[in-house]
Amino acid sequence: MPTYEAIVEESGKVQLPDALARKLGIKPGHRVEFFETVDGEVFFHAIVGTTQGWKGMFGAPARRPPISIREMDEGIADYLSEKHERIKRQSGKPRAVRSSKRPAAE
């Protein structure tokens, strides 16, 4: 896997290496979104494509501006949290987990 290196300027700007920008199709004016994982790793996503060719395929109105990865993650987390709470309410009291006394090889 190739690696790329850049220097952070005093202003905080970082210029992508030319080879990486060409490989990812990033051109001047394209947006780039950075996000951090729970493990502290940082990734970025270049927003270079459009969905113009998809118009009308999904039956939902186009959203302007497009939803970001962060917004998607937050929406998924909210949904899972609500689902978890609903399951807890419906189940009443928590069930005890049964443990099997059989060896794992069986």
C-alpha positions as CSV (number, residue, x, y, z in Angstrom):
1,M,0.0,0.0,0.0
2,P,1.5,3.3,-1.0
3,T,2.1,6.0,1.6
4,Y,2.1,9.8,1.1
5,E,3.6,12.6,3.2
6,A,2.9,16.3,3.4
7,I,4.0,19.1,5.6
8,V,1.7,21.3,7.7
9,E,2.3,25.0,7.0
10,E,2.3,27.6,9.8
11,S,-1.3,28.5,8.8
12,G,-2.4,24.9,9.4
13,K,-2.8,24.2,5.7
14,V,-1.7,20.8,4.2
15,Q,-1.2,20.4,0.5
16,L,-2.0,16.9,-0.8
17,P,0.8,15.3,-2.6
18,D,0.2,15.6,-6.4
19,A,0.3,11.8,-6.9
20,L,-2.4,11.2,-4.3
21,A,-4.6,14.1,-5.6
22,R,-4.4,12.7,-9.1
23,K,-5.1,9.1,-7.9
24,L,-8.2,10.2,-6.0
25,G,-9.4,12.7,-8.7
26,I,-9.2,15.6,-6.3
27,K,-9.0,19.0,-8.1
28,P,-8.9,22.6,-6.8
29,G,-12.3,23.5,-5.4
30,H,-13.3,19.9,-4.4
31,R,-14.4,19.5,-0.8
32,V,-12.6,17.1,1.6
33,E,-14.2,15.8,4.8
34,F,-12.0,14.6,7.7
35,F,-13.3,12.2,10.4
36,E,-11.9,10.6,13.5
37,T,-12.6,7.0,14.5
38,V,-13.3,5.9,18.1
39,D,-9.7,4.6,18.0
40,G,-8.3,8.1,17.3
41,E,-7.4,7.4,13.7
42,V,-8.1,10.2,11.2
43,F,-9.4,9.5,7.7
44,F,-10.6,11.8,5.0
45,H,-13.1,11.5,2.2
46,A,-12.8,13.5,-0.9
47,I,-16.2,14.7,-2.2
48,V,-15.4,14.5,-6.0
49,G,-18.4,12.8,-7.5
50,T,-22.0,13.9,-8.0
51,T,-25.3,12.0,-8.0
52,Q,-26.7,13.8,-11.0
53,G,-26.9,10.6,-13.0
54,W,-29.0,9.0,-10.1
55,K,-31.7,11.6,-10.3
56,G,-35.2,10.1,-9.9
57,M,-33.9,6.5,-9.1
58,F,-34.8,6.5,-5.5
59,G,-38.1,8.4,-5.4
60,A,-36.8,10.8,-2.7
61,P,-36.1,14.5,-3.2
62,A,-32.4,15.5,-3.6
63,R,-30.9,17.0,-0.4
64,R,-28.9,20.1,-0.8
65,P,-26.2,20.2,0.6
66,P,-25.6,16.4,0.5
67,I,-25.5,14.5,3.8
68,S,-22.0,14.1,5.3
69,I,-20.5,10.9,6.6
70,R,-20.7,12.5,10.1
71,E,-24.4,13.1,9.7
72,M,-24.9,9.5,8.5
73,D,-23.0,8.2,11.5
74,E,-25.1,10.3,13.9
75,G,-28.3,9.1,12.3
76,I,-27.3,5.5,12.6
77,A,-26.2,6.0,16.2
78,D,-29.5,7.7,17.0
79,Y,-31.5,4.9,15.4
80,L,-29.6,2.1,17.2
81,S,-29.9,3.9,20.5
82,E,-33.7,4.3,20.1
83,K,-34.0,0.7,19.0
84,H,-32.0,-0.5,22.0
85,E,-34.2,1.5,24.4
86,R,-37.4,0.2,22.8
87,I,-36.2,-3.4,23.1
88,K,-35.3,-2.8,26.8
89,R,-38.8,-1.3,27.4
90,Q,-40.6,-4.2,25.6
91,S,-38.6,-7.0,27.3
92,G,-39.4,-5.8,30.8
93,K,-36.7,-7.1,33.1
94,P,-33.3,-8.2,31.7
95,R,-32.9,-11.9,31.1
96,A,-30.1,-13.9,32.6
97,V,-27.6,-15.3,30.2
98,R,-27.4,-19.1,30.3
99,S,-23.9,-20.4,30.3
100,S,-23.2,-23.8,28.7
101,K,-21.1,-26.1,30.8
102,R,-20.0,-28.0,27.7
103,P,-16.5,-27.6,26.3
104,A,-16.2,-25.3,23.3
105,A,-15.1,-28.2,21.1
106,E,-18.5,-29.9,21.3
